[in-house]
Amino acid sequence: MLEQDSGPRDGVVKQMDGFCMNSAKTFVGRNVNLHLKDGAVIVNVLLTGIQRVSRKNNFVEYAHTGNRKISRLPLRNVAWAELINSNILHKAA
């Protein structure tokens, strides 16, 4: 009889279930692209902080590059964040 393995297979990457508070904290102070659940992308923003209002109402605070105005976005609307390598941006300019 063949065994059935319920674990992940070799070569298969398991995608993150969601963008949570802990994963958002790792990107604070870095330039990222924010990929939203509706398919939109907010390009090249600096994550300035996380604001926790209540258990279910958390916000990601970000500022566009070269802009001091801080914008807020509900954490539940963010699918994932992509880290930007700033060395590539400086060489291209």
CORFEN-V577926 format. One record per residue. RES is the residue in three letters. PHI is phi in degrees with one decimal (* if undefined). D_CENTER is the distance of its C-alpha to the mean C-alpha in Angstrom with 2 decimals. Layout:
((RES | PHI | D_CENTER) (RES | PHI | D_CENTER))
This chain:
((MET | * | 44.08) (LEU | -82.1 | 40.58) (GLU | -85.4 | 37.87) (GLN | -107.4 | 34.66) (ASP | -102.9 | 31.60) (SER | -88.7 | 28.72) (GLY | -78.7 | 26.37) (PRO | -69.2 | 23.97) (ARG | -85.6 | 25.90) (ASP | -65.2 | 25.87) (GLY | 86.3 | 23.73) (VAL | -100.1 | 21.59) (VAL | -95.2 | 17.87) (LYS | -86.7 | 16.49) (GLN | -82.3 | 13.15) (MET | -64.0 | 10.83) (ASP | -70.8 | 12.19) (GLY | -171.1 | 9.33) (PHE | -92.5 | 6.28) (CYS | -107.1 | 8.76) (MET | -60.4 | 9.98) (ASN | -65.8 | 10.58) (SER | -71.2 | 7.36) (ALA | -67.7 | 6.04) (LYS | -63.5 | 9.42) (THR | -70.7 | 9.13) (PHE | -97.6 | 7.18) (VAL | -64.1 | 9.79) (GLY | 88.5 | 12.31) (ARG | -122.0 | 10.62) (ASN | -84.7 | 10.30) (VAL | -140.1 | 7.22) (ASN | -103.0 | 7.22) (LEU | -95.1 | 5.34) (HIS | -96.7 | 6.78) (LEU | -92.2 | 8.69) (LYS | -67.3 | 10.97) (ASP | -84.0 | 13.97) (GLY | 101.8 | 13.24) (ALA | -77.6 | 12.68) (VAL | -129.8 | 10.49) (ILE | -99.3 | 10.33) (VAL | -92.7 | 11.34) (ASN | 51.4 | 11.62) (VAL | -119.5 | 10.75) (LEU | -97.5 | 11.15) (LEU | -74.9 | 9.21) (THR | -95.9 | 12.53) (GLY | 175.2 | 12.22) (ILE | -122.5 | 11.77) (GLN | -111.4 | 14.81) (ARG | -104.0 | 16.29) (VAL | -88.1 | 19.06) (SER | -147.8 | 20.04) (ARG | -61.3 | 19.07) (LYS | -104.9 | 17.52) (ASN | -109.5 | 16.66) (ASN | -112.9 | 13.65) (PHE | -125.0 | 12.14) (VAL | -99.2 | 9.39) (GLU | -103.1 | 11.64) (TYR | -143.6 | 11.21) (ALA | -133.3 | 14.05) (HIS | -69.5 | 14.86) (THR | -60.2 | 16.43) (GLY | 82.1 | 20.04) (ASN | -123.6 | 19.78) (ARG | -93.0 | 20.31) (LYS | -73.0 | 19.61) (ILE | -96.1 | 16.64) (SER | -109.0 | 15.07) (ARG | -121.6 | 13.59) (LEU | -139.8 | 11.55) (PRO | -61.0 | 11.91) (LEU | -61.2 | 9.18) (ARG | -69.2 | 10.89) (ASN | -86.5 | 10.32) (VAL | -92.2 | 6.59) (ALA | -83.6 | 6.79) (TRP | -164.3 | 3.81) (ALA | -122.0 | 2.26) (GLU | -112.3 | 5.90) (LEU | -71.4 | 7.93) (ILE | -102.1 | 11.03) (ASN | -82.6 | 14.38) (SER | -70.2 | 16.32) (ASN | -65.0 | 19.59) (ILE | -67.1 | 19.52) (LEU | -65.5 | 19.14) (HIS | -70.1 | 22.08) (LYS | -72.2 | 24.28) (ALA | -74.7 | 23.88) (ALA | -80.1 | 25.02))
